[in-house]
Amino acid sequence: MFADYTSAELTAIFAMQGFAGLILFSVFVLMALGLAIIFGQMGVINMAHGEFMILGAYITYLTSQFFSSHLPSLFDGYFFVAMLLAFVVTAALGALVEWLMIRHLYKRPLDTLLATWGLSLILQQLYRTVFGAREVGVSLPDWLMGSYAITDIIEVPINGIFVMGLTIIITFGVYLTMQKSRLGKQTRAVVQNRAMAGAVGINTERVDRYTFALGCGIAGVAGSAFTMVGSTGPTAGQLYIVDTFLVVVFGGASSLLGTVASAFTISQAQSTMEFFLSGSMAKVLTLLTVVGILMLRPQGLFSLKVRR
Amino acid sequence: MQKLKTSGVSNLLRRRVLKGMMALPAAMLVSQLSFAASPSTAEVNTTGLAVTDDTVKVGILHSVTGTMAISETGSVQAEKLAIEQINAMGGVLGRKIEYIQEDGASDWPTFAEKSKKLLVKDKAAAVFGCWTSASRKAVLPVFEQYNGMLYYPTFYEGLEQSPNVIYTGQEATQQIIAGIDWVTKTKGAKSFFLLGSDYIWPRTSNKIARKHIEKLGLKVVGEEYYPLGHTQFNSVINKIKLKKPDVIYAIVVGGSNVAFYKQLKAAGIDMTKEKPLVLTISVTEDEILGIGGENIQGAYAAMKYFQSLTNTNNQEFVAAFKERWGDDIVIGDVTQAAYLGPWLWKAAVEKAGSFDIDKVRAASPNLELTTAPEGYVKVHENHHLWSKTRIGHAKADGQYEIVYETDELIEPNPFPEGYQ
């Protein structure tokens, strides 16, 4: 399998595939971070995660439409506005959903699966009604298109770099929020012992709502970023949900570091194998590997020791 | 009683005369009706289909929910438009068409169940529907068992022929061989990279493509498949860059297309430069809406229909379609093929003078449609259409500019020898 290529080509291949893997890694981390907060920290199985992402994508679409018809001179910068709006709106929807539905189900985690699955169907139908069944095209400002040519063969897509930068910023943001901020500390306290946290004066209901909203908001930003690489349609969220759960579960649900490590492992493995094997075969092997490791480590790569 | 028994012979005679006199005005009435309106229902429908003196019921069976709804919406709109236009012209054999619409919900068992409902319970005289090969394969045994008539609009992989299906889209050889011939002759292409989604249609189509490319003495430098809905094409794009093919032959389907073309463009492959050029048979104007014209500008597509066709049939069709369904709508290859369904059925029924499935089927071969938006089509003995293949060049506004069309109609050949 290596024999078809010269050594210079092989070097280029590994460089390119390494970078393709990094982009895939960024995408995985963006997909999974929001879910890691909701599923990992709160124990809520959110099947509507993909639909929250698509909401972010649709908001980006609406923003691009608005800018191109009303503020064409500012079109280059619309993406930042879109991401901010995506965060705010999906977080608000997340808070609403938590208040209406999720908070009644904290003691029955499996029921959250059914409830959020229903929610995902409702949202899909809503998107279909509002935006139509067809996919919408989100146009990008020119500066986000194209690529830097490093050598003849190696070219680096600009939007790939953008997604990577965004991932780094958001990951650090989430890390700081969970480790240093008041909300993060309270969240971790509530997760570890709800009754005790309540007893020391933490408003557990409010913490739940904010945490859930934060997870949804990150999904919205991820969806906004994915308009650069993927499709925006009513059912597009379904394309992400399996991979997202895979990343979170493999990493060890309760650990954010685990999510990052797992995204890295899966993306690099898949990206390298994709080059030398067929695309479908790479996926199968990746899944087999994940299943194998999960059999040895049922809690995932990184598991927190929590007293249950 | 006594009177009647006068004589056996005269009685018989009198009855004959009476019967004749009774029949005379009735016969006049019937012939008048057939001039003014329509032949009697008993005459045109001997098999108990849902036909009354004024109406005939047909079925529309597509997915309006689920993942395929994105694609099938256009077909439903086209079929409804054709039915409305036919009704405005007085219907079929003097009967207005009424449709019963069922939702296949992107789920093949549901398609089978709904087709059975349309045939057995609703007694539909014809059904217009399905999109994926999987849904067609699911309904096929139902249509054969209950003797229904299906008008199937999607271009597909071939290797099928049923007495109960009229295929109004192209089968694989019509699209693929003409497309590859064009790109080798006009663009001097020598090497190809085949890429597709991982299921039956792309795999069968690429098999035919590969056979044909190798028959021409040219090279396939790569062949790749990715799962449906795949959104990360960076690896395969790297591979393409390394192999430097003349042609990227891409038959990725659905939402994956959006990801593929956006990433292709972002990776610095400029499709307007013609090397490597992209040739596809799976991106219609519908898909471009999601991809964005600027992301696919410069790619070529081989199909039988593009919205930008300039013949008068098509101009009228596009205008009517936009008037009915909105100005910002686009019309792709399959939408046009779906529009042909009701018209072909009408022509077959009128030629047969009957709604009966067997007679409609017998009347179908050699039917011509001179009013088709794609120009002119003819039904082959094998239930596929003779059609032209055209090459469209994608423009930034999401439309194709037609750069080539075959001189002659291409004969459909669902079972190509040596290509299986």
HADDOCK unambig.tbl for C-alpha pairs under 7 A between the chains (distance, minus, plus):
assign (segid A and resid 16 and name CA) (segid B and resid 238 and name CA) 6.92 0.50 0.50
assign (segid A and resid 17 and name CA) (segid B and resid 235 and name CA) 6.34 0.50 0.50
assign (segid A and resid 20 and name CA) (segid B and resid 234 and name CA) 5.67 0.50 0.50
assign (segid A and resid 20 and name CA) (segid B and resid 235 and name CA) 6.39 0.50 0.50
assign (segid A and resid 133 and name CA) (segid B and resid 69 and name CA) 6.10 0.50 0.50
assign (segid A and resid 133 and name CA) (segid B and resid 70 and name CA) 4.72 0.50 0.50
assign (segid A and resid 134 and name CA) (segid B and resid 70 and name CA) 4.49 0.50 0.50
assign (segid A and resid 135 and name CA) (segid B and resid 289 and name CA) 6.77 0.50 0.50
assign (segid A and resid 135 and name CA) (segid B and resid 290 and name CA) 4.61 0.50 0.50
assign (segid A and resid 136 and name CA) (segid B and resid 289 and name CA) 6.08 0.50 0.50
assign (segid A and resid 136 and name CA) (segid B and resid 290 and name CA) 4.56 0.50 0.50
assign (segid A and resid 137 and name CA) (segid B and resid 289 and name CA) 5.64 0.50 0.50
assign (segid A and resid 137 and name CA) (segid B and resid 290 and name CA) 4.18 0.50 0.50
assign (segid A and resid 137 and name CA) (segid B and resid 291 and name CA) 5.61 0.50 0.50
assign (segid A and resid 137 and name CA) (segid B and resid 292 and name CA) 4.99 0.50 0.50
assign (segid A and resid 138 and name CA) (segid B and resid 292 and name CA) 6.99 0.50 0.50
assign (segid A and resid 139 and name CA) (segid B and resid 292 and name CA) 6.73 0.50 0.50
assign (segid A and resid 145 and name CA) (segid B and resid 266 and name CA) 5.53 0.50 0.50
assign (segid A and resid 146 and name CA) (segid B and resid 265 and name CA) 6.53 0.50 0.50
assign (segid A and resid 146 and name CA) (segid B and resid 266 and name CA) 4.53 0.50 0.50
assign (segid A and resid 146 and name CA) (segid B and resid 267 and name CA) 6.47 0.50 0.50
assign (segid A and resid 146 and name CA) (segid B and resid 268 and name CA) 5.50 0.50 0.50
assign (segid A and resid 147 and name CA) (segid B and resid 266 and name CA) 5.90 0.50 0.50
assign (segid A and resid 147 and name CA) (segid B and resid 267 and name CA) 5.81 0.50 0.50
assign (segid A and resid 147 and name CA) (segid B and resid 268 and name CA) 5.46 0.50 0.50
assign (segid A and resid 153 and name CA) (segid B and resid 241 and name CA) 6.84 0.50 0.50
assign (segid A and resid 153 and name CA) (segid B and resid 242 and name CA) 6.90 0.50 0.50
assign (segid A and resid 155 and name CA) (segid B and resid 267 and name CA) 6.45 0.50 0.50
assign (segid A and resid 156 and name CA) (segid B and resid 267 and name CA) 6.54 0.50 0.50
assign (segid A and resid 157 and name CA) (segid B and resid 266 and name CA) 5.13 0.50 0.50
assign (segid A and resid 157 and name CA) (segid B and resid 267 and name CA) 5.03 0.50 0.50
assign (segid A and resid 158 and name CA) (segid B and resid 266 and name CA) 6.95 0.50 0.50
assign (segid A and resid 229 and name CA) (segid B and resid 259 and name CA) 5.15 0.50 0.50
assign (segid A and resid 229 and name CA) (segid B and resid 262 and name CA) 5.89 0.50 0.50
assign (segid A and resid 229 and name CA) (segid B and resid 263 and name CA) 6.10 0.50 0.50
assign (segid A and resid 230 and name CA) (segid B and resid 231 and name CA) 5.90 0.50 0.50
assign (segid A and resid 230 and name CA) (segid B and resid 258 and name CA) 5.86 0.50 0.50
assign (segid A and resid 230 and name CA) (segid B and resid 259 and name CA) 4.23 0.50 0.50
assign (segid A and resid 231 and name CA) (segid B and resid 255 and name CA) 5.45 0.50 0.50
assign (segid A and resid 231 and name CA) (segid B and resid 258 and name CA) 5.17 0.50 0.50
assign (segid A and resid 231 and name CA) (segid B and resid 259 and name CA) 6.05 0.50 0.50
assign (segid A and resid 231 and name CA) (segid B and resid 290 and name CA) 6.72 0.50 0.50
assign (segid A and resid 235 and name CA) (segid B and resid 67 and name CA) 6.15 0.50 0.50
assign (segid A and resid 239 and name CA) (segid B and resid 229 and name CA) 5.90 0.50 0.50
assign (segid A and resid 271 and name CA) (segid B and resid 235 and name CA) 6.39 0.50 0.50
assign (segid A and resid 274 and name CA) (segid B and resid 235 and name CA) 6.32 0.50 0.50
assign (segid A and resid 275 and name CA) (segid B and resid 235 and name CA) 5.91 0.50 0.50
assign (segid A and resid 275 and name CA) (segid B and resid 236 and name CA) 6.86 0.50 0.50
assign (segid A and resid 275 and name CA) (segid B and resid 239 and name CA) 6.88 0.50 0.50
assign (segid A and resid 278 and name CA) (segid B and resid 224 and name CA) 5.97 0.50 0.50
assign (segid A and resid 278 and name CA) (segid B and resid 225 and name CA) 6.59 0.50 0.50
assign (segid A and resid 279 and name CA) (segid B and resid 224 and name CA) 6.73 0.50 0.50
assign (segid A and resid 279 and name CA) (segid B and resid 225 and name CA) 5.83 0.50 0.50
assign (segid A and resid 279 and name CA) (segid B and resid 226 and name CA) 4.95 0.50 0.50
assign (segid A and resid 280 and name CA) (segid B and resid 225 and name CA) 6.44 0.50 0.50
assign (segid A and resid 280 and name CA) (segid B and resid 226 and name CA) 5.27 0.50 0.50
assign (segid A and resid 280 and name CA) (segid B and resid 227 and name CA) 5.84 0.50 0.50
